[in-house]
Amino acid sequence: MRLDGPESDNVEDRRGQRVTGRGVVVGGGLGTVVIVIIGLLLGVDPAVLLQGQLAEPTPAARQQAAPRDDAGRRFIAQVLGETEEVWRAEFARRGARYEDPRLVLFSGATQSGCGHAQAQMGPFYCPVDRRVYIDLDFMAELQQRLGARGDFAAAYIVAHEVGHHVQNLMGMLGRVDQARRGQGEAASNAMQVRIELQADCLAGVWARRAQETRNILEKGDIEEGLNAAAAVGDDRLQRASRGYISPESFTHGTSAQRVGWFRRGLDSGRIEACDTFARD
């Protein structure tokens, strides 16, 4: 990736801060092992991913605060800055104002507006405090484990979470949350899949717009993004964890769906192309 633009000022670095206490994150609906694996990456909200008590902070969370000008932080700040440029312009074209999200870097565990969180939940967006939460060390480990390597794969993860923020500002998260109430597990999961696929599509829209205005993509970047989308499909994760799949328990979509919707946003560059509730 070519990231020569300014770094975002909206990065909050909590790495090295000690987190005490225990919290409960409620929700779920899959088997514990599958929840953990799927929840390792690209969750919209920890409250819908995992149920149980959080462990004490890892040793990494008790270390001294990490340097605030390290390469990982700079990369994240630059990617976040690119998303801000794109979505500010996109909202302005619609006569609206884009409110930048905050991105929190943490190590081991932290407190979010959605409750206590730990690195093993993977990157997530909390609509309550409008923040994206990422443990850089765990995200890098996760990318290696899932085979989602490359700088653009990491950028796709950030863009997906920012896509949830765009959904939040547009009122989509609130409407879907309301619609899911009183629904059965399968119906609720199906709506959650639509939300996740739309965030994938919005990540594609961002990449297209950023390429058009700032020429950020290099050879191989698109393939890295598509590979990352495929790596976190529910079918692939479930098959890897237990040898079979349960479509009614999907919460993020199949590998083919995730790749398809990311590609749709990338090819169109239009928010309107990302209506996952109107088409498959």
N, C-alpha and C positions, 0 to 999 in steps of 0.2 A: 504494500500500500504506500501511496505517497501522502504523507501527512505533514504538510508544511504550513498548515494554518495555525491560528492561535489556540492555546489550550483553554478549555473551559474553566471558569472560576467557580463552577458549581460542584467541585469535588471535595468531599469531606473525608479526611484521612483519620480513621480511628484505629489504624493498625498499631498493635502493641498495647492498647488499652485493656485493662483487666475488666472482665465482666463477671459479676457475682450473682448468685440467686439462681433459681430454677423457674422455668416457665412452661406453660402448656400450649401447644399449637394444636388446634382441633381441626377435624375434617377427615379426609381420606376416602376410603371406599374400596381400596385395593388391598391385596395382601401386603404385609409389612415390607417384605423384601422388595416387591415390585414398586411400592410407594417410594421407598428410599432411592431406588435406581432411577425411576422417572423423575423424582423430585431433585435429583442431582443437578438438573440443568433446566433452565428456562421456565421456572414457575412464575405465575402471575402473582401469587400471594401464598405465603406459607400456611395460611389458615385452611387452604384447600388441598394441601399436599400430605401432611403428616400429622399423626396424633400420638402424643406421648410426652414424657418429660425430657427436657434437654439436659445433656450431660454438663458437668463442670467444664469451664473453658480449657482448651487444649494448651499444652506448654507454649505453643507459638503465641497464644493470646496473652501470655504473661511476660513476654519478652519486652525489651525496651522498644519504644516507638520507632518504627521504620523511618529511614530518611524520606523526606517529602519531595525529593527531586529525582527519585530513582526512575529507571527506564519504564518499569511497569506502570507507575502512576502517570508518567508523561504520556504514554501511549493511550491509556484510558481517557485522560483529560483531552487529548487531541481528538479521539473518536467521538467523545461526548460533544466537543466543540463542533465537529462536523454535523452531528445530528441537530444541534441547536440552529446552525445556519440554515439547514434544509427545512426544518419544521417551522421556524419563524417565518420564512418566506412563504411556505405553503399555507399557513394559517392566515397570513396577511392577504394572500390572494383571495381568501374567502371572507375577508372583512373581519377577521377575528385576531386575537392576540394569543400567541403561544407563550405559555408559562413554563420556563425551563424547570426540569426536575433537578433534584439534588442526587448525586451519586456518592454513596458511602462505601469506602474501602475499609474492610475490617479484617481481623485475623482471629480465627477460631470461633468466636461468638460475639454477638452484639445485641443491642435492644433496638427494635424497630417500632413504628406505629402500629404494626400488626402483631406485636408480641416479641418474645425472645426468639432469636434466630441463631443458627449455627452454620458453619461453613458447609457441612454435609448436605444441607438443603440446596446448595448450589445458588447461583445468581437468581435474584427474584426482585419483583417490583411490589412495593406496598402502596396501594391506592390511598390509604389513610393519611400517610405523611408525604405522599408523592415523592418517594425516594427509591432509587435502585440500589440494591445491596450486593456487593461482590467481595469475596475473599480471593485475591489474586493467586495465591499459592494453590488453593484448592481448585480454582478454575483451570489453572495450568495442568494440574494433576489429572483433572477430569478430562480435559482435552486429549491428553496422552492416552488415558484409559479407553476412551471411546473412539480414538483415531480421528478426532476432529482437530487436526493440527493446522497451524498457519496463522499469520496475523489477521487475515480477513475473517477467518473462522471465529477468532476472539471478537473482532469488530461486529460480526453478525450477532453474537450473543448480546453484546451491549445494545445493538440496534433493536433486537427483539424486545428486550426489557423496556427500552424507550418507546417502542411501539405500544406497549401496554399503557404507558403514560399518555400517549396520544389518544388511545381509546378512552382513558379516564377523562381527559379534557373534553372529549366529544360526547361524553355521557354514556358510552357504550357499556362500560363495566357496571355502572349503576343499574342500567336497564336489564342487563343479563342477570345480575345478582338478584334483582327483584323477580325476574321470570323464573329463576331456578327454585325459588322458595315454594315448598309444597310439591315439588316434582319428585318423582322416584329417582333412584340412584342412576339408572341408565339414561334417563332423559336429562338429568342434571349434568352427567358426564358428557353427553353429546353436545350440550350448549357450551361447556367448557372447551371442548375440542374446537368449536367454531371460533372462540375467543383466541385460542392459541394460534390457529391457522391464520387468523387475521393479523396477529402480531408478526407472524412470519412474512406475510405479504407486505406489511408496512415497512419491515426491515428491507425488503426488496425495493420498495418505492424510495426509501432513503438512499440506498446504494445507487440507484439510477439517477436521482437528482444530484447527488454529490458528485457523481462522475461527470454529468453534464456541465456543472458549474465550476468544479475544482479539479477534475481529472485525477481522482484519487486512486483509481484501480490500475493494477499492474497485471502482467500475464500470470495466470494461474489463480488470481484472487476469486473469481466467480466460482471456479471449481472448488476452492476451499470452502466457500459459503454453502454451496450445494451439498458438499460432503458433510458439513456440520449439520445441516438440516436433516439429512438422511440418517445421521448417526443417532439422533435423539427421537426417532420415530417410536411410538409406543409398541408397534409390532416387533421391531428389532430389539428393543430393551426387554420386553417381556420374554421373547424367545431366548435371549441370552441368559435371563435370570432363572427361568423355570422350564424352558424347553417347549412351551406352547403359548398361544395368545388367547386373550379374552376380549374381543372387540367391544363388548358392552362396558368394559371397564376402562377403555381408552380415555385419556384426559387431554392429550396433546395432538393426536392424529398419527396416522401411519407415516413411515418414511416417505412413501410416494406422495402423500398429501402435503407434507411439510415442504418437500422439494418443489412440488407443483405450485404451491401458493407463494413461496419465496420467488420462484421464477416468474410467476404472474405479476407480482409487484415490480420486479426488476425489468421485465419486458415493457410494462405499461407506464410505469412512473406516475400512476394515478391512484389516489385514495379510493376513487369510485370503483376501481377494479378489485378492491379488497372486500367486497361484501360477501363474506363467507356464509352469511345467513340466508342469502338468496340463491346460492348455487353450491354445487359440490366441487 
